Amino acid sequence: MFRNHRGRARARLTLAATALALALGATACSNTTDDASVAAGGSVDTAKLQKIVDAAMKAPTWQGPTSSPKPAKGKFVIDIPCAQAAVGCSRPGDSFLAAAKELGWRTQMIDPAGDPQKLQAAFQQAVQLGADGIFAPGASKTQVGSLLPKLRKAGIKLITMAGELDKPSATTWDATMQNDYAPFAKVLAAYVALKDPKAKVLVVNDSEYPQVNSGFQAFKKALAAYCPTCSVGATLDFSIVDLQTTFPQKVKASLQSHPDVTWVYAPYDFAGVQINQAILQAGLVGKVKTVGTDGNPQNLQALAEGQGQTASYARSNEWVGYAAADQMNRLFNGEKIWGTDGFGGENYGIQLFDKSNLPSDTKTVWSGGYDFRNRYRELWGLPKS
């Protein structure tokens, strides 16, 4: 539904769990839960799992800022995606650059192509280019933490999507567009348990990214809690640089060596594309089903056509990009970032999709079902399109 800042989200999630609405309910602010203790006595509580899934399928609404400063003038911002070829990285970054141009800023993208050394070099290049701000979808403190103090000292404003919980300081980010996969993973575990109480799952991870690894761990824990009769049939870890090379073959080999696997948890939907291909190549379409997060067009089409994908927790990454630009503008204006938890605002649409509630158009990017662009233009004092 709609991601709000972490502090308020946790409070809502707890309330929702006890009220059996599981997040947002009518206001659609969030649709995840921190409580995975649904199953009891060795059985699956399908009624509660259904409520979790139903809440996650509700459409997003706006719960974001109600005001914003005028666009700062003369700024130069750089987008550093984890890998431009990975649409989960390119979508928010491209949208951030589009929003930055609307704000009148000069823009540039530096693509490290998933290479940790190139990622560090991209940040150093941004300093040399005289950037005023950097948006880095996917960059974590683990990868570039040693550079952050230098960047902050240089006056560069830094926003990430890595899902880290460090509050802004001289050695961390100015703001974080929280992107922790754990809440998404818990809902996907509930979905799998609801649809198949005897599911055996291949759980895939990309452990180089803390927020993705968080989802991997959360899915396994939630599956065990929701569904005592389900099990993790196998696990597989990979690196994003291998996505389009060795990864598909590794998935195929894992499925062939674990013929009892009936579901695959994809760490994000771009990996899900390769997983769906491996299912197709292994002749397992219909027997093995994929669940993942992001809702990229290729995944929603596979879902519509029954080609491996069964559910996707879609996130409007374009909405994320505009929200990040709004936060950057606040920083440039010397104002506090939006949100009350110190991390930065989470204001973007999320919604769980399967065949029962697919968007009418699965060939174009799902934008969150809300005109967030014009909402931000209105906040910035710019003409609506």
N, C-alpha and C positions, 0 to 999 in steps of 0.2 A: 504494500500500500504506500505508505509514505514515511520515509525515515526522518525522525526528528533527532535532536541532539541526545547524546547517550544518557545523561542523567535523568531527564524526563522520561525517556523511553523505558528505562528499567522500572521506574515507578508505575508507568502505564501497563507494562507487561505483567507485573505481579498482580495488579488489580484485575487485569483481563483474565488471567489464569483462574483466579478465584471466581470470577463472574462468568466463566465459561465463554467469554468473548474473545479471549486471546488476542490482545492488542487491538487497539483502536476501535474495533467495532464500527460504530456509525461514523466516526470522524476519520477513519482510515489513516492514522498517523503511523502505525507500525503493525506488523502482523506476525510477530515472532514471540518466542517465549523463553524464559530462563529456567522454566520448570519442566524437566524431562521425566518426572516421576508419574507417568500416566498408567503404565501397566502394573497390575498387582495380582498376586496369587498365580503367576505363571500364565495369565491370559492377556489378551489384547482388548483394551477398552475402545472399541470402534466408535462409540458415541462421542467420546472426548476427542479422539483423533479426527473425527469428521468436523467437529467444531474448530479445531486448529486449521484444518485445510480450508474450510469455508471462510474463516476470517482472513486467511492469506489471499484468498481469491477476490476479496472486495476491492473495488476500484479506488485509486488514490484521490485525495483532495488536498488542497493547499493548507499547510499549517506553518508556513514559513514567515519571514520577516514582513512587517507592515510598513517599514520605511527604510530608506537607504540614502547615503550621501550622493551628491552630484558626482559625475565622473571626474576622477583626477586627470589632470592634463599632462601631456608630454611623457607618458610612461612607455617603457619597453619591457615586454614580458615574453618569457620563453616557456614552451611546453616540452617536457622531457618524459615521453611515455616509457613504459617498461620495454615495449617493443611495438613499433607502429604496425607491424603485420598482425599483431594480436588485437582483434577488434575490441576486446575488453579494455585495452589500454588506449587504443586510438580514438574510440568514440568519445570518452570524456575529454581527452586532450584536444581533439578537433573542435568540439563544442566550446571549450574554454577559449580557444583562439578566435572562434567566430564571435563570441560574446565580447572578447577584448577589443576586437575591431569595431564593434558597435559602440564601445566605450571610448573609441578614438585613440587606442593605443597601438604602438608598433609591435609586431609579433614575429616570432620565429619558432620553428620546431627543430629539435635535435634528437635524432633517433639512435639510441644505443643498441637497438636490435636484440635486446635480451642479454647482452654481454655485460657482466658486472664491471669489468675494467672500462668498457666504453661508457657505462653509466657514470662512473666517477669522472671520466674525461669530459663528459657532457656538462656536468656541473662546473667543472673548472673552466670550460670554454664559455659558459654563461657569465662567469665572473669577468673573463677577458673581453667579452662583448659588451660589458657594461649593462647587464640586465638589471631592471628594477625589481622584477618579481619572477619567480619560477613556480609553475604548477607541475608536479611530478606524479602522475598516476602510477602507483605501484612502487615507487621508490621508498625503501625502508631505512630506518636508522642503522640497521645491521649492515646495509650496503654502503651508505654514504654518511654515516654518523660522524666520521672523523673530519668531514668537510664542513659540517653544519656550523660550527662556531665561526669559521673563517667567513662563510657566506653571510651569517647574521651580522658579523662585525662590519662587513662591507655594506650593510644596509639593504641587502636583498631580502625581499619578502618571500617566504617559503610556505607552500601549501602542498600537502601530500594526500594520497588516498590509502595509505598503507594500513590504516586501522590501528596504529599504535596509540597507546593511551597516555603518552607523555604530555603533560601540560606545557604550553609555550614557555620557553626559557631561552637563555643565551646559547644553549647547546642543542635545542630541538627545533621543531617546526613552529612557524607562526600560527598555523591553523591546520587542522586535519579534517578532511571530508571523510568521516568514519566509514570504513569499508570492511568491517569485520564480517567474515563469511559465516561465523558461528550461528547467528540467529537464522540465517537462510538455511543452513545445513540442518538445524533442528526441525524446521518445518518440512524440509524434504525427507527427513527420516520419518516424520509422522505420516507423510504421504505414502512412502513405500510400505510402512507397516499397515496402513489402512487398506491399501490395494492388494497386498500380498503378505498375510500373516506368517508365511513360511519362507519369506525372501532370503536368498543368499546373495550377498552384495560384494562386488569388487569395488573397493573404496580407493579412489585415486587421489593423489596429493601432489602439489607442487610446493615442497617445503621451503624453497628459497624465499617465499613471501610469507611473512608472519601471519597476515590476515587470512591467507589461504590455508595455511597449516592449522590455524584456529578452527576453520570450518571442518577440516579433515577430522580433527580430534572430537569436535562437537557432534558430528554426524555419527561416529562410532558409539559415543556415549549415549546419545539420544536414542539410537536404534535399539541398543540393549535395554534401555529403560522403557521405551514404548512397546517393545515387541520381544518378549522372552523367547518366542518361537522362531524369531529371525536370527540371522547370524552374518558375520563378516566372513565371506568365503575366501577372500584374498585382498591384499593391499598392493599398491603400485605407486612408486614415487618417480618423478621425472623433473627435468628442467625445461623452462620455456624455450630455450634455444633448440631443443630437440623435438619441438611440437610437430613440425612438418617433415621430420627426417626419421629418427628411430622410434619415436613414441608410438605411432600407429601399429608398428610391428610388435612392440612390447605389449600393447593392449591385446592384440590378436593372440599372441602366444600365451598370455595369462588366461584368456578366455578358453583357449584350447586345453590348457593344463588344469583348468578348474571347470569341468563341464557342468557342475552343479550350480554355477553362478547364474542367477536369473535377473539381477539388476546391477547397474553400474552407477556409482556416485561420481560425477564429474566435478573437479574442483572449480571450474568455471566453464562457460559454454563454448568458448573457442576450443578448449580441449575436448569438449563434448562433440564437436564436429568430427574430430579425428576418431573419437570413440565410436560414434555412429558408423563411420566408414569401416572400422575394424569389425563391428558387428555384422555389417553387410557382407564384407569379404569372407567372414567366417561362416556365413550362411545361417546366422542366428537371429535374423529379424523375426520378431514375434515371440521368440523365446527369451531374449535378453533385452531389457529396457533401460534407458538412460534417464537420469534426472540431473539437473545442473542449474546454475545461476547465471543470469545476464539477459536472457531473452533476445539474443541476436537473431536477425532475420533468418539466417540459414538454419538455426535450431528450431525456430517456430515453424518453418516450412517442413522440416523433418518430422516435427510433432504432428503437423496437420496431415502429412502423408504416411504416417506410421512407419517411418524409417529410423527406428532405434529410439529416438527421443520420445519420452512419455510425459515429462513435466519439466517446466523451466520457471524458475523464480526470476521473473524479468525485472531488470532495473533500468530506469531511464538514465543512461549514462550521459545523454545530452543535457538532461536536467542537472546532473552533477556538475557538468562543465560550466553552466550558467551560474550555479550556486557558488562554485569556486571563484568565478570572476567577481561575483558580488562580494565575497569575502576579501578578495585581493583589493578591490576598490575601497573597502572599509579600512584596510591596513594602510593603503596609500594616503587616505584622508586622516590618518591618525586616530581613527575610531576603533572601539572594541569590535572584535569579531562577533558575528551573530551567534547566539546560543549562550547558555548559562553555565555550562560545565567546564569551560576553559579550553576545550579541544577545538571548537569551531562547530558551525552548524551542520546538521544533516537535514537537508530539505530536498528530497527528490522522490519521485514516484517508484514504488515497487508493487508487484502483483504476481501471484502464482498463477500460471497457466497450464492447463492440459486441454484435451480435445473438447471438454465441456464448455470452455469459456474463452476460446481463442479469439484474438482480435480479428475483425473481418478481413484485414489486409495483413498477411504475414510476410509479404515480400519487401515491405519497407520497415524502417526502424520504429519500434514501439516507443512513443515519446512520453509515456506516462499517463496518457489519457487526459492531459490537462495542458492548457496553453501557457506554460511557464515562461516562454520567451517574452510574450507581451506583458506578463505580470512583472517580470524584471525590468522591461523597458519602462513600464509605468513607474516603478520604484526609482529608476535612475533619471526620470524626467525626460525620457526620449520618446519620440513618436512611435506609436504602435504600427505594426506592419499591416 
